[in-house]
Amino acid sequence: MPVPHPKPGSPDGGERPGPVLTIGAAGRPDRPSGDRLPGGSGPPRHLADLDPQERRAAAEQLGERRFRADQLSRHYFARLTDDPGDMTDVPAAARGTLAAALLPRLLTAERELSCDQGQTRKTLWRALDGAYVESVLMRYPGRVTMCVSSQAGCGMACPFCATGQAGLTRNLSAAEIVTQVVAGARALARGEVPGGPGRVSNVVFMGMGEPLANYSRVLAAVRRITDPVPDGLGISRRAVTVSTVGLVPAIGRLAAERLPVRLAVSLHAPDDALRDELVPVNRRWKVAQVLDAAWAYADATGRRVSVEYALIRDINDQAWRAEALADLLSGHLAHVNLIPLNPTPGSKWTASDPEVMREFEERLALRGIPVTVRDTRGTEIDGACGQLAAAGRPGVPGAGAGGTGIPAGGPGR
Ligand code: SAH
């Protein structure tokens, strides 16, 4: 089966305009987080790109008092507003200067779709340069999960995932990622989501893009999302999940941060022959290397690793593969999420039969592997795993390229 490859030598998928970050062999990004792009391209700087020190320095550079930065942080992260009109504790003149310089509107909601009586909401966002991304809010009894995009498009080219098909447009800035969460938090706080006022409890990097291919910005976003209010949104680090195809050096780097965020690894096959096809980056980092990195991550953080496995009829759902998967995971700190494949437009693949899924699950369970089958949320609005398809076709539901994982019963447990 012909499978598109990520461009050689570029684990994050090759050439593209805008704020692109490549991860070198040692997993080090080529640029620190939060800085402006050379030549001024890419999204403008935003408060949420900066840590509290950098925000104060930025206020000073604008000729304002340093504490104004803290006031701005409180408005943005605690009161969830970026409207200067709301900032009555800041003198009117300073408000304009600060908001213009530090609170640009990075994303505009182009379209909003909901299902599950409004408890699942997908937003199509348009960035200032015209790039499209999507985020999904999922409300469950007792928790709300925001599924966010880390890149416009994706360079990983997994053939079953809609996002992978059109390639990578660009990395998102930290603030463009954080903005997706703030928008969800704001809608909840204002009671716009059925079920009464609420808060975002979980964030999963399972929207468009490969988060570890945009390492420094994703990490900065995680810090903004988890720093205590008002420096950040105050969401528990344990309630954040970073999902990856398995960029081994970057997994090592994340482990070294000692942040107790959950790592999800998109495995989808226990054997290299099949995984080479389903997750093409496997040609660079094999199953054994990915899992070694995952176990090191579990050791470093004490967190159980989520192993994502999309069940594809007659492709990866055989009994022997369930046993092979159990062999790999047995004795390790892991949990398997089985995801019935969400067919993407034009794909020849479909989800496994329920009976086959049950058997696959049972085989793992019998071997003592914790396993759950995700109930996929958002399929009707093309908001489920692998269906996010924002790239360039905002008027056509489900068209285009975006693919993503929406964990319906997923992370956050
Ligand atoms: N690039 C990251 C995060 C985005 S995808 C990663 O690959 O982990 C989030 C999850 O949804 C991944 O496990 C991905 O493999 C899965 N996924 C993608 N397309 C899917 C589809 N069509 N059906 C089911 N799951 C899919």
Residues whose N, C-alpha, C, O or C-beta is under 5 A from the ligand:
A	BS01	SAH	F160 C161 A162 F205 M206 G207 G209 E210 P211 S243 T244 V245 S266 E308 A310 I339 P340 L341 N342 P343 C385 G386 G403 T404 G405
